[in-house]
Every structure is written in structure tokens, then in C-alpha cells.
């Protein structure tokens, strides 16, 4: 009985570690893609300065990036 519990715990920890690895990899790829998009497509837009000026469109864009990152993390942890 103890051996079965030990195997179950080992498998669960392995799956958790694998899911965390996939999550971190997806997060890294997503952030790199966002940085490339920011450098190539939005080179004339300073997001921080626009936020300080009260530009709502830039605030919505920045919040969607954060939601995107949160979705990557949540789907990665679900497995």
C-alpha cells in the first residue's frame, strides 16, 4: 500500500514539474513574441509615456498583454 502511494506521489510531482516547465517555456516564448511585436510594430509608441498621458487605448492594450500572460500560466498549470 505504501509503495502505491509513493508511486502516485512521484507521478504527481513529475506531472506538476512538467506542467511548470511547459508553462515557463510558453511564457518565455509569449513574452519574446510580445517584445518582438513591440519593437517592430509599435516602434513609434512609448507605452509608458502614453499611460502617463491618460491614453485609454494603450491602457487596454497593456492590460490585454497581462491577461494573455495570465492565461498562459493558468492553462499551463491545469495540465
Secondary structure, 3 states (H helix, E strand, C coil): CHHHHHHHHHHHHHHHHHHHHHHHHHHHHHHHHHHHHHHHHCCCCCHHHHHHCCCHHHHHHHHHHHHHHHHHHHHHHHC
